[in-house]
Amino acid sequence: MYFTDFDFEDEVLDALDAMRFEKCTPIQEQTLQPLMEGRDLIGVAQTGTGKTAAYLLPVLNRLCRGEYPEDSINCVIMAPTRELAQQIDRQLEGFTYFMNVSSVAVYGGNDGQRYEQELRGMAKGADIIVATPGRLISHINLGNIDLSKVSFFILDEADRMLDMGFCNDIMTIAKQLPKERQTMLFSATMPEEIRKLARDILTDPVQITLALAKPADGITQQAYICHEGQKLGIINSIFDNESSERVILFASRKTKVKEISHTLKKHGFNVGEMHSDLSQSERDEIMFQYKSRKIDMIVATDILARGIDIDDIRIVINYDVPRDCDDYIHRIGRTARAGTKGRAITLVNVEDQEYFKRIEDFIEQDVPKMELPAALGEAPAYEPKSKQKGARKQRSNNKDKQGGNNRKRNNHKRGGRPANGNKQQNAKPVENSGQPKETASVATPQEGTPKQQGEKPKRRRPNHRRKRRNKPQGGENAAPVTENK
């Protein structure tokens, strides 16, 4: 379907024409009509499928008709990260160029000037507020914002917000809104937590579900099975034969991002880094340099797995295998957007093989394994299941051996037979048994073996002397000696 097939106002059609939006994506094709009719909606589709336009266009179309007050906030859009809030705000600027509709983005990490801009926008009643949950809660608590006239409430990437622990914040914000409103919830996945949230804040919603958690068709997936020390050599070999421009490399932790970025710079790569330790102005500067091609590659945590609007990313590299299958989908979904082609490369060390196998099972395909460059040496075998069975078998063998050794030691303690079958004439007695040290005989005291052999028994030290000898130093009030060492 084409956008002209829908009953859009002229201002919306002019904006679509200026931004060269012609044909609808599948999620837009299925959601536009029920949203234009005012229905609550749950939209489930992966990132990069056009969800933002799917919910913005119906809202803008109704605001253009002048049916809502001009001096109040009419729409609240929630986003999990600053980057996604910025992306939505930029797309709003493009759509509203021909409209008398105002918007303001509200998110943390800004300087005083940006904060004042947020306050002015909320005080004047911007038509649309794009906000992260924590920042909006802060403004609500300070009495800076009036949400009593909101007609549209939109949750973008709701699964990500719940993963980040924003469920209570969302419910707090929802309680500030009128009950008579249109609510839209968009998510890449549909776990039980999202279903519960939908039941709490939506009314008789339409649910549109596209193919869940599958990589886009335009992504060529590859994997290198390697040792951890071979990863940097693989990256060098990849870009020996092609440009390192328009690349995002994902790592699991911000400390690792810093280390990889530093190492790549030493090897001559034009690299920037993105992680939570950066201020908002530093993040903005990195993204500006990347979009303007002043830097070729960004090394990032999963902070960039969602919420960036760059359509020409050529290659995504997973330096570490993500532990969550959905994170893998979101990471590689940064490339091959808007119908383009891209490549996703994952470096799989021995410890991460089982996690990568889960990803292959999740996406229902075997990712092609690439041959390591000859200079890097031999690669480990890709045997995630056999490795796990071998580990269990080894643990079982170790346990049996340990048990056997313990049994031998216990036999000695009990005065039993040693492995060679001879009697233990000099075996140590059981601790605290009260038996003389020089024998482990089972004879009674009256039948003492030394006396029968004509030997003079050794004189035993009185028990009270042993106790006195073990008495701790320092007087009667000294702390007792414990058994723990």
Secondary structure, DSSP 8 states (H G I E B T S, - for coil): -BGGGS---HHHHHHHHHTT--B--HHHHHHHHHHHTT--EEEE--TTSSHHHHHHHHHHHHHHTT-S-TTS--EEEE-SSHHHHHHHHHHHHHHGGGSS--EEEE-SS--HHHHHHHHHHHHTT-SEEEE-HHHHHHHHHTT----TT--EEEESSHHHHHHTT-HHHHHHHHHTS-SS-EEEEEES---HHHHHHHHHH-SS-EEEE---S---TTEEEEEEE--GGGHHHHHHHHTTSS---SEEEE-SSHHHHHHHHHHHHHTT--EEEE-TTS-HHHHHHHHHHHHTTSSSEEEE-GGGSSS---TT--EEEESS--SSHHHHHHHHTTSS-TT--EEEEEEE-GGGHHHHHHHHHHHTS---EE---GGG-------HHHHHHHHHHHHHHHHHHHHHHHHHHHHHHTT---TT----TT----TT----TT------GGG-HHHHTT--------HHHHHHHTS-SS-TTS----S--
